Amino acid sequence: MPSPFESPCAEIDAQLSNRVLEITINRPERKNALTKAMYSAMAQLFRDAAANPEVRVVILTGAGGAFTSGNDLTDFLDGSASSKDSPVFQFMTALYEFPKPVVAAVSGVAVGIGTTLLLHCDLAIAEDHAMFQMPFVNLGLCPEYASSLLLPRIMGHVKASELLLLGNKFDAQTAANVNICNEVVFSGEALGRAREYAQELAKRAPEAVRLSKKLLRQGTYESGMAVIREEALHFQQRLQSEEFREAATAFMEKRPADFSQFE
């Protein structure tokens, strides 16, 4: 019989073992760039895991030496990717509302939502070669997934402004220093360390773990959801903008974007 966590998308793998559900983004030829179908599959997996008592912890990782390079821009060109009913927003909501611990294992690139989704995981382990980036402004877009709320809170306004307004890459040690990840390990060790943490969590009293997670988030849960919705509205508008069109076209043509024509 099919596993209750058989993914409907070939590029998202799911394996349940010892009460830990391991979700793997598996599109290495595109550095695990996320399509709508992949978002939809992950959203369903998180909803199913929330309802299944056999799952106590989820690990989220990427295959082929990358976490995720973020959104597949071809999926964004129609302007619908961040609407309220879109697979992207459904994934954001499913992870945000997930009541059980989530442990991320980050290898290689973590771009855009590849970085901001870590704000909604409970533990994040990064390999020492991992590179992070939130290049929203560089693409003519705006911050998403409550990053405009949560980043200033966890690292201060000055550093959050640097990372969001300049959109430059930063390394794993910087990510740890600004509280985006918990620990930096050697190359090839992130998933193993994440599994160790997951097994520790799976052995804890499950209701106590869920309640503790809920209490830890009580100060930001409602405000975070409101900010996610507001950011999504602005993001949707930005997807229709000429600035985004120029950025996306420049990306496809492998050239720097030219924003000199805009006021």
C-alpha positions in Angstrom: 0.0 0.0 0.0 1.2 3.6 -0.7 2.8 5.4 2.2 0.6 8.1 3.8 3.4 10.4 3.0 3.9 9.6 -0.6 4.6 12.9 -2.3 2.4 13.9 -5.3 5.4 15.6 -6.8 8.5 13.7 -8.1 10.8 16.6 -7.0 9.7 16.4 -3.3 10.6 13.2 -1.4 9.1 12.2 1.9 10.2 9.3 4.2 8.8 8.5 7.6 11.1 6.6 10.1 11.1 6.5 13.9 8.4 9.2 14.1 10.5 11.6 12.0 9.2 12.7 8.6 12.1 13.7 6.3 11.1 16.0 3.5 13.7 16.4 0.8 13.6 19.0 -2.0 15.0 17.0 -4.9 15.6 19.1 -8.0 19.4 19.3 -7.9 19.8 20.1 -11.6 18.2 23.5 -10.8 19.7 23.8 -7.3 16.3 22.8 -5.9 14.5 25.8 -7.3 10.9 25.6 -6.2 8.0 25.4 -8.6 4.3 25.7 -7.8 3.9 21.9 -7.9 6.7 21.5 -5.4 5.2 24.1 -3.0 1.8 22.3 -3.3 3.4 19.0 -2.4 5.2 20.4 0.6 2.1 22.1 1.8 0.1 18.9 1.7 2.9 17.0 3.4 3.0 19.5 6.3 -0.8 19.4 6.7 -0.8 15.6 6.7 2.1 15.5 9.2 0.3 17.9 11.5 -2.7 15.5 11.6 -0.8 12.3 11.9 0.2 11.2 15.4 3.0 9.0 14.0 4.9 12.1 13.1 6.6 14.0 16.0 9.2 15.9 14.1 9.9 17.0 10.5 13.3 17.4 8.9 13.4 19.7 5.8 16.5 19.4 3.6 17.7 19.5 0.0 19.3 17.0 -2.3 22.4 17.3 -4.4 24.4 19.7 -2.2 21.9 22.5 -2.2 19.0 23.5 0.2 17.1 25.6 -2.3 17.9 28.4 -4.7 14.5 29.9 -4.1 11.6 30.3 -6.4 11.8 29.2 -10.0 11.4 32.6 -11.7 9.5 31.1 -14.7 6.7 30.3 -12.3 6.6 33.9 -11.1 6.3 35.6 -14.5 2.5 35.2 -14.6 2.2 37.2 -11.4 0.1 34.7 -9.5 2.7 32.9 -7.4 2.1 34.7 -4.1 -1.7 35.2 -4.3 -3.7 34.0 -1.3 -4.7 30.8 -3.0 -1.4 30.1 -4.6 0.7 27.0 -3.7 3.4 29.3 -2.4 1.1 30.9 0.1 -0.4 27.5 1.0 3.1 26.2 1.8 3.9 29.3 3.9 0.7 28.9 5.9 1.2 25.1 6.4 4.7 25.5 7.7 3.8 28.6 9.8 0.9 26.8 11.5 2.7 23.5 11.9 2.4 22.6 15.6 5.4 20.1 15.8 9.1 20.8 15.7 10.8 21.4 12.3 14.6 20.9 11.9 16.3 22.2 8.8 19.5 20.9 7.3 21.1 23.4 5.0 23.7 22.6 2.5 24.9 24.8 -0.4 22.6 27.7 -1.4 19.7 29.0 0.6 18.2 31.8 -1.5 15.1 33.9 -0.9 12.5 31.7 0.7 15.3 29.2 1.2 16.5 31.6 3.9 13.2 33.1 5.2 11.6 29.7 5.7 14.3 29.0 8.3 12.7 31.7 10.5 9.8 29.3 10.8 11.8 26.2 11.7 12.6 25.4 15.3 16.2 24.4 14.7 18.5 25.0 11.6 21.8 23.3 11.0 24.1 24.8 8.3 27.2 23.4 6.7 30.2 25.6 6.7 30.1 26.1 2.9 26.4 27.1 2.9 25.6 30.5 1.4 22.5 32.5 2.2 20.8 35.4 0.4 17.5 37.4 0.4 17.8 39.2 -2.9 14.2 40.5 -3.0 15.1 44.1 -3.7 17.6 43.0 -6.3 14.6 41.4 -8.2 12.4 44.4 -7.8 10.4 42.7 -5.1 9.9 43.1 -1.4 10.5 40.9 1.7 8.2 38.0 2.3 7.3 35.3 4.8 7.3 37.8 7.8 11.0 38.5 7.3 10.3 42.2 7.6 8.9 41.5 11.1 11.1 38.7 12.4 14.6 39.6 11.1 14.7 43.0 13.0 13.6 41.2 16.1 16.2 38.4 16.0 19.2 40.4 14.8 18.4 44.1 15.2 17.2 46.7 12.7 20.6 47.6 11.4 21.7 44.1 10.4 18.2 43.3 9.0 18.3 46.4 6.9 21.7 45.4 5.5 20.6 41.9 4.6 17.2 42.9 3.1 18.0 46.2 1.4 21.3 45.2 -0.1 20.3 41.6 -0.7 23.9 40.4 -0.7 25.1 36.8 0.0 26.3 35.9 3.5 28.0 32.8 4.8 26.9 30.2 7.4 28.9 31.7 10.3 27.1 35.0 9.7 23.8 33.2 9.6 24.6 31.7 13.0 25.8 35.0 14.4 22.5 36.7 13.5 20.4 33.8 14.8 19.1 32.4 11.4 20.7 29.0 12.2 21.6 27.3 15.4 24.8 25.6 14.5 27.5 25.4 11.7 28.9 21.9 10.9 31.4 20.6 8.4 30.4 19.9 4.8 28.3 16.8 4.6 27.3 16.7 8.2 24.1 18.9 8.4 21.6 16.2 7.7 23.2 13.8 10.2 23.2 16.5 12.9 19.6 17.3 12.1 18.7 13.7 12.4 20.3 13.6 15.8 18.3 16.6 17.0 15.1 15.1 15.5 15.6 11.8 17.3 16.1 13.7 20.6 12.9 15.7 20.0 11.0 12.6 19.0 11.8 11.0 22.4 10.5 13.9 24.4 6.9 14.1 25.7 5.0 15.0 22.5 2.3 17.2 24.0 4.9 19.1 26.1 7.0 19.7 23.0 4.0 21.0 21.0 2.9 23.2 23.9 6.4 24.6 24.4 6.6 25.5 20.7 3.2 27.2 20.9 4.2 29.2 23.9 7.6 30.2 22.4 5.7 31.8 19.5 2.8 33.4 21.4 4.4 36.9 21.2 4.6 36.9 17.4 2.1 34.3 16.1 -0.8 36.6 15.3 1.3 39.5 14.2 3.4 37.3 12.1 0.4 35.9 10.1 -0.8 39.5 9.6 2.6 40.5 8.2 2.8 37.5 6.0 -0.6 38.5 4.4 0.5 42.2 4.0 3.8 41.2 2.5 2.1 38.8 0.1 -0.2 41.6 -1.1 2.8 43.9 -1.8 4.7 41.0 -3.3 1.8 40.2 -5.6 1.8 43.9 -6.8 5.6 43.8 -7.2 5.3 40.8 -9.5 3.2 43.0 -11.9 5.8 45.8 -11.8 8.1 46.9 -14.6 11.0 46.6 -12.1 10.4 42.9 -11.6 10.0 42.4 -15.3 13.4 44.0 -15.9 15.0 42.0 -13.1 13.5 38.7 -14.4 14.5 39.4 -18.0 18.0 40.3 -16.9 18.2 37.1 -15.0 17.1 35.0 -18.0 19.5 36.9 -20.2 22.4 36.5 -17.7 23.1 40.2 -17.4 22.8 42.8 -14.6 19.4 44.4 -14.2 19.3 48.1 -15.2 17.0 50.1 -12.9 18.3 53.5 -14.1 15.2 54.1 -16.1 12.9 53.9 -13.0 12.1 56.7 -10.6 
